[in-house]
Amino acid sequence: MSVFFIKAAQLLCCFLILVLLHEGGHFFFAKVFGIRVKKFCIFFDPSIGKWKGNIKLFSFRGTDYHLGWLPLGGYVNIAGMVDESTSAEELEKDDTPADQMFMNKAAWKRLLVMVGGVLMNLITAFVIYAAILFTWGEKYVPAENMTHGYAFNEKAEALGFRDGDILIGTDKTTFERWSGDVYTDLCKAKSVTVKRDGQEVKIALPENLDLIDMVKEKPLFVEPINPSVLDSVFSEGPADKAGLKKGDQIVAFNGKPVSTWSELFDQLGIISDQVKAADGKVSEKVLTANVVAKRAGSEQLDTLCVRLTDDAKLGVAVHNVLAEYETKTISYSLWNSIPAGIQHGWQKLCDYVYQLKFIFSAEGAKSVGSFGTIGSLFPSSWYWPAFWELTAFISIILAVMNFLPIPMLDGGYIFLTLIEIITRRKFSDKAIDRINTVGFYLVLALMALGIFNDFARMVFHIY
């Protein structure tokens, strides 16, 4: 099965689980308060011609259960509620008994019905994190074991970092391991301590470190030093045809000494830029590289001529330097995994909320994605720990995004209900209908932006 279909299957499975549980949160509270739920639909179901756009699975206690065809979300059709499936005019024709109507329930009950989806997403994330810790434990490379140190880009070096520095901690936290949280911690800190040549060095950090810039720059602001060793060579690819083998290390590229993948990517990036500038009319000379390789297990150096692919690729897999380091595994009992999972999920939630401020910027807008962006995060092979870890994190993202006061989303209803509780004045159904219309176009615009960004990355290789 191709990588595309493996990633797509994981994405679909993830969405199926999260949509079912999110809508189940709304459904649960509606049933608790005696509100009729007419329809429970997993995925959206816009009609196509005469087809209603869904498959009816079964009916149970007054609720019809359907499966839609568009995996962008799902919904529960709650009697007496103006939403994406019911307009104010349609609500007037509803023959549901008054005591089973959403609109006739106390504000605090309606609030819990709307909060139910967000709450279920958070619970789902915490449960998954706890299950991961109980099943597989927590395996990581302690920071002190990363003896190669880290590589830094020019912006980081201008602040005082040097290649080979080992990150110890900031004025607010200690680095126990390497993870994406390091970038967030650096953004929050005023200073960072590194180990350099056996000595601890303190480096002052500016207040304007931008998280988006740090993770999008090439080379990255900071990343573990990764020796330019070939993890594998793709059959019939440029490196294979030139005679490079697994375990070889590239020590020079087009006359430039290299020792890490970061340095090698810099050289490949120069050629890639020339290819893009030439608009497909690049010469063979540009795509032909002279490579000096140190053979695996020896000090022998060979000079090889490699004809890169048309998009300036070598046809090799990058060495996983973390596999060289001694790891530490923490095992959890069932009872210990529960608080540890909640703590881990809460930290992920806090970090994501902190990162939101970077999204509301010009660079942040470019980072917005849709199916392509989310699907690319899944591993190329079905690896259950990675699948569940990512599913838990996406559940947190859904919880946060649905809590934002955006009309038509859960947060919009929550915001309106809170205003009603404070002012003791209820919004009319027609007013909510108009607000939802604005929200519909806003959500549509965000989706369009995400799809455009995915298309731009895939076709034009921009951003």
N, C-alpha and C positions, 0 to 999 in steps of 0.2 A: 504494500500500500504506500502511495506517495506521501511525502511529508505534508503536502497541502491537505490531503484528506484526513490525515492523523490529527493535525491541528484543528481542522474544521470540526471533526467529530468530538474532540475535547471541548471546543468552544460551545457546540450545541448541547452537549451533556451538561456542562456548567450552567448554561442559561436555563435549561430545563429544570434543574434542581433549584436554582435560585428564584426563578419566576414562580414555581410551584409553592415554595415556602413563603415568599414575600406576599403573594396573594392569599396564601393560607392564613397569614397574620391578620389581614383585613377580615377574612371570612370568619375566623375564630371569634373575634370581638363582636362582629355583627350577630352571630348566633347566640353568644352569651347574653346580649341585650335584647334578644327577640326580634331582630330586624330580618326581614326576608331577603334572601340572596337569590335572585332569579337565575343568574348564570355565572359559572366559574369557567373562565377560558384561559388555558395555557397558550401563550403566544397570541398575537393580534390576528384578527380574522377579517380584514377588508374584503368585501365581496368581489368576485370576478365574474362579470356577466350575470347569468342566472344562478351561479353557484354562490352560496352564502359565505364562502371563505373558511369554513370550518367543518370538522367532523364531530358529530354528537356522539359522545362516548356512552353516557348513561344518565339517568335521572335518579335523584334520591332526596326524599323529604322536601320537595318543592324546588330543588335546585337542579338545573341542567348543566352537565359537565361537558365542555367542548375542548377540542384541540385545534388551534388556528394554524395558519401556514407561515406567518411572518414572525420570526423569532426576535422581535425587538422589545418584547415585554409580554404582558398579559393583563387581565383585568377581572374584577368581579362586578357584576351588574347588581348593585344594591338598590332595592326598592326605595323610592323617595329621595334619591340623591342625583343632583345634576353633575354629570361627569362626561368623559369622552364617549360614552355609549348611550347617554340619555340627555336630551335637551330639555329646557324648561317647558316647551310646548308638549313634549311627549309625557312629561311628568304629570301634567294636568289630566291626562287620560288614563293614568295608572289606577287600576281598580283594587290594588292591595289594601287590606284593612288598615285604618289609620294608625293603630297601635303597633303595626309592623313596619311603618315607614321611617326611614332614616331621618327625614326632616322634622319628625315629631318627637324625637328623642332629646333628652337633655344635652346641653352643649358638651359636658364632660364625657358623656358616653360617645358622642360623635367624634370627639377628639381622640379617644382611645381607639375607635375603629380606624381612624386615619393613621395614627401612630403605629398601629399593629404591624404594618409592612416593614417599617424602619426597625422596629423592635425585633421582629423575627429575623431580619438580616443580621443584626448584631449578635443575637443568640446563636444563629447558624455559624457565624465566623468563630465565636468563642468555642462552640462545641467542636468544630472541625480542628481548630488549633489544639484543643485538649486531646482529641483523638489521635492527631499526628504525634504528639509528644508521648502518649501512652503506647502507641503502636511501634513507632520507629525511634523514639527518643530524640535527643537533640545532639546532632553531630556537627562539629565546627572546628576550625583551625584557630587555636589561641593566638592572639596578636603577637606574643613574644616568640612564637614558632616561625613566623614569617621572616626568615633570615635574609631573603633576597631584598627585603624592604619594598619601597613603593617608588613608582615613577610619577613625575609631576610635569605639567605643561608649563609654558612660558609665564602665564599669569601667576601660577602658584610659585614658580621660582622667583618671580619679582617680589613676592611677599616674604621670601626667605627660605622656602623649602628647597631641598636638594635631592636628586635621585639617590635612592638607597636609604633615605630616612625611614625609620620605623615609627609609625604613629602610636603614641602611648595614651594620650587623652587630651581633653580640653579643660578649661576652667570649670566646666559644668558636669563632665562625665568622663569615664575611663573607657577606652576602646578595648573590649574583650576579644573582638573578632572583626574580620573584614565582612562588611555587608553594605547595602545601599544606604543604611542608616548613618553611615559615616558622613555622607554629604550633608544630611539634615543637621547632624551634630555640629559640623563645621560652620554652617550658616547661623546657628544659634549662639556660637561661642565668640568670646572676645580674644582668646588666645588658645594656642595648642602646643603641646609638648611632644617632641620627637626624640628618638634616640639616634645619635649620629656619631659614628666611630666610637661607640661605647659610652658616649657622654650624652646627658639629657640637655636639649636645647629648647628654649621657649620662643615661640614665634607669635607676634601680635597679628590679629586678624581684623580686617576692616568690617564695618557694619553693613556694607552694601554687597556682600557676597550673594549672588543670585543662584538659587538651586537649579533653575532651568538651564542656565549657562554652564554650570558645573558638569551636568550630566550629558549635555548635548555637544560640548566642544570636542573637537578631534585634534590632538589627543585629549583625553579626559583630564580634568583638573588633577585628579589623583587616581591611581589604580595600582594593583600589585605588579611589581616588576615581573615580567614574564619572558624568560629567555627565548630567543627566536628558534626554538626547536620545533620540528615538524611532528605533530601528534600522529598524523596519518597523511597519506598521499592518495588523491583520488585517481582511480584507474583511468588511463588514457587522457588525463588532464595535462596541462603544461608542465608541471613539475615532474610527473611520472615520465613523460616523453623525454625530458631532459636528463633523466637518470637520478633524480633526488629520491631518497628513501626515508621511511619512517625513522625518527630518531636523529636524523641529520640536523645540524644547526647552521643556519645561514649567518655568516659573519661579515659579509660585504655584499652590497647591492648597487650595481652600476658605479662602482668605485668608491662608494660611501660605506665606511665601517658601520656595522649594526650589531647589536648584541641582544636586543629585546624586540618583541613584537611591536611595541609602540614605535620604535625607530624604523622598523621595516614597513609598518603601515604608513609612516610619513613618506617614505620613498615611493610606495605604491600609490599614495594619494597624489603625488606630483604627476604621475603618469595618468591617473584617472582624470585629473583636472584638464590635462592636455587632450584626452579623448573627448571629454564633454565640450571643450572649446572648439574642437575640430568638427563637431556635429556629424560624427560617423565617417569622416574622411581622413582619419589619422593614418600616417604611414606605417609600414612594417617596422621601420627603424625605431619608432617610438615604443612599439609593443614588444620589442626584443630587448631583453635584459641580460646583463652579465652577472652571474651569481657565484659567490665563493662560499662553499659549504664545508664545514668540518664534519667528517663522517662519524656516524654513531659508534661510540665505543673506542674511538681512536683519535689521534691528533692529525690525521691525514686531511689536507686541504685540497679540494678539487674546484676548478673553475669551470662553470657550465653556462651554456647559452640557453635561455628560456624564452620561448615565444608565449607571452601572456595571452589570455583570452581577450576578446574584443572589448570587454569592460574592465580590463586591467586586473584580472584575478590570476593567482598562482595555481589554484586547484589543490589546496592543502587544508588540513584542519589545524587550528591553532592549539599549541601545547597548553594543557591545563596545569598551571604551576601549582595550584592548590593541592593537587594530588601528590606533590613531592613532600608536603609538610605533614608532620605528625598531627593527627586529629585527636579531639577529645569528644567522648560521647557521654551524655547525661541520660540516664534511664529514669523513667517516671512510673510510679505505681498509679493505679486508677485514681486514688484519692489525691495524690500529689499533682497529677496531670490536670485536674480541673482548675485549681487556682492559678497554676502556671499557664494554662491555655488562656484563661481570662486576662491575666496580666499581659501576655504576649499580644493578644488581640487588642487590648486597650492601648498598648504602646503603638501598634500599627495604626489604630484610629487617630490617636493624637498626632502622629507624624503626618498622616494624610491631611488632616485638618490644617496643620501648620503649612503644608505644601500648597494648599489651595490658593494662598495669596499670590503665589508665583504664576498661577494659571491665568489670573486676570491681568495680563500684560500682553504686549505684542508678541513676545517670544512664547508666552504661555499659550496664546491662541493657536500658534503653530503646532503645539504639542497635543491639541485635542484630536482624538481619533475615533474611529468607529470599529466595525468588525475586524478590519485588517489589522489595526493596531493591537486590539485585545487578543485576536487569534495568534498574532506573531509571538506573544509572550509565552504561549504554551510550548513545551519541549517537542522536539522532532519525533520522539518515540513516546509511547504511552508509559509514563513513569508515575505511579500512583502518588508518592509523596509530593512530587512537584505539582501534579494536577490538583490535589486537595489544598496545598498551600496557596496556589493561585486562585482557586475557587473561593477560599476564605477571604482573601484580600479583595477580590471583586465584590464579594458580599458586603464588605465594609464600604467600598466605593459606592455601591448602590444605596446603602443606608445613608451615607452623607449626602449624596446627590439628591435623594428623595426628600431629605430633610430641609434642603434649601427652599426658601420661599418663592419658588417659581410657579406661576399659575398653571393649573392643570395637573401638576405633580402633587404628590402627597404633601410636600412642604407648603404648597400654596393653600391647600385646604386647612392644614394645621394653623397657618398664619391667620387666615380669615376667622377660624374658630376662636383663636386666642383673642383676636380683636373683639369678637362678639362677647366673650366672657368678661373682658375688661370693661367694655362700653355698655354691655347689656343691650346691644342693638344688633339684630340679626340681619344679615345680607339677604336680599330677595333672590329668588331663584333666577330671575332674568339677569340680575347683576352678576351673579356667579357664572351664568352662561356667557356673558360678555367677557368677563375676566378670563374664563377658560379659552375663549377664542383667541385672545391675545397670547395666552400661554401656549396654545397649539402652534402658532406661527413662530414663537420664540424657540420652542423645542425643535420644530422643523428646521429652523435656521441653524441651531447647534448641531443637529444631525447632518445637515448639508455641509457644514464646516468640517466635521469629522470625516465624512466621506471624501470631500475634496482633498483634505490633508493626506489621507491614505492613498488616494489616486496620485497626488503629486509625488509622494515618496516612492511609489511603485513605478510610475511611468517616467517622471522627469528627474527622479533622484534628487529632489530639492529638500530643504529643511535638514 
